[in-house]
Amino acid sequence: MSICAKQAAWKGFLYGYAFGYTLYSTHFYWIKITVTHFNEDAFPFISLFPALYLGLYAGLCGMAFSLVSKQVKPLFYPLFFAFFWTVGELLLSTISYGLPWNLVGYATGFSLTLMQAASLGSVFLLSFLVVFVSTSLFYAPKERKLIPIILCTLLLWGGYGYQRLSTTQTEYEANAPIIRVIQTGIMLEDRDAHTPLSFIKKNKGLTTAEELNKAHLIVWPEWGAPTHIKEDKVIERFIMGPLTEEQFLITGTSDRDEYKNYNALALLNKEKPIELYHKNILVPFSEFIPFKRWLPDYAITVQSKLNQSFTHGTTPPRMQTPHMQFTPLICFEAVYPFYVAKHALISDTLIQISNDYWLDDSYAAAQHFAMSRLRSIETGLPLIRSANTGTSGFIDAYGRIITVAEKYYPAVIDNPLPSKTKTPTLWMSLIGFYHK
């Protein structure tokens, strides 16, 4: 921030871009894991590509701050810098090809108390507070008036979170449906040794390993049934065999329409036709290649090796069973705050299926879980999460972890559906007002 202060606009942009490129180039190292698994000859620095684009947002932040800093006193630098940084993250989360992965606000993930402020303004409010407090601490030795402002900010921030957690607890309705979450536990290095049928058999075996009668809904992970399940009635009957007419099953699968392929989530029941949700937001450089027209040769090479070029879905993520309405989320979709909130306005819970073995044993899997967890606090809805290698489990409407499975191992978790918050969060009220 200080290096951009009172600089020419173009210098502020360059300094901001250099910082943003450095920051974001460390955030997407997991893309290389995915691509090189299929193509060992892939460009070794492919994970740096997103930073070339995402650095523009930090550059714009630096440029705006350099202009404003000439008009205001240093006392107000932290306020304006935090504002411009947050605006950049808002744009990054809404503009096409934006990647809101590891926004600054997720740095509060170590403290459930601090995370509660997301119920007021999503992860963007957390980002604003983190940047404001950290930059204020930098300027505090010279601008002593910032010290009481920092203390008041921390007191109000922590006090709100403490009050919210101390006056609530995880609650369940008297007739809350039982949900069974399956964690398959197939690692990336073992993937090629499994056929689609063996994936399905393993998930089915875990599903029936314990008494099944009480479960209203069974949730398999993304690619729990890696085949075109809608076209294969034999597979469908095989999956639904042990279930009763009152039970429902969710699984990740695929679908196709003429020349288009979709990453999909299927809702199955013996008495109803298969209901499919096509993934709306795809993972760049894995499920599709962004800016393909500018990278035609490279895109064709990588995508042919991946053999899984998908089309963006257009169906709204809304599904229901007799006991609940839920917002289905496939993997990466859970990191988009506006997207989740918009489609969760009338839901009872969020259900996320994921296949995090692409992330191998990197920190990205834990980051993905932390980002998904924050969606519960923002929306005031519980999160049910099934991931092939973890983390799978149940999160309540305040972000409390109720139960999770041990990562990398097959697991079965049964739990009643936790209740949502009694009143909508401020963030959801704002989203609801906007989309009224």
Beta strands, then each sheet from edge to edge (+ up, - down):
strand 1: 178-183
strand 2: 215-219
strand 3: 248-257
strand 4: 260-269
strand 5: 272-278
strand 6: 319-321
strand 7: 324-330
strand 8: 349-354
strand 9: 383-387
strand 10: 393-395
strand 11: 401-404
strand 12: 411-416
sheet 1: 5+ 4- 3+ 2+ 1+ 12-
sheet 2: 6+ 7- 8- 9- 10+ 11-
end
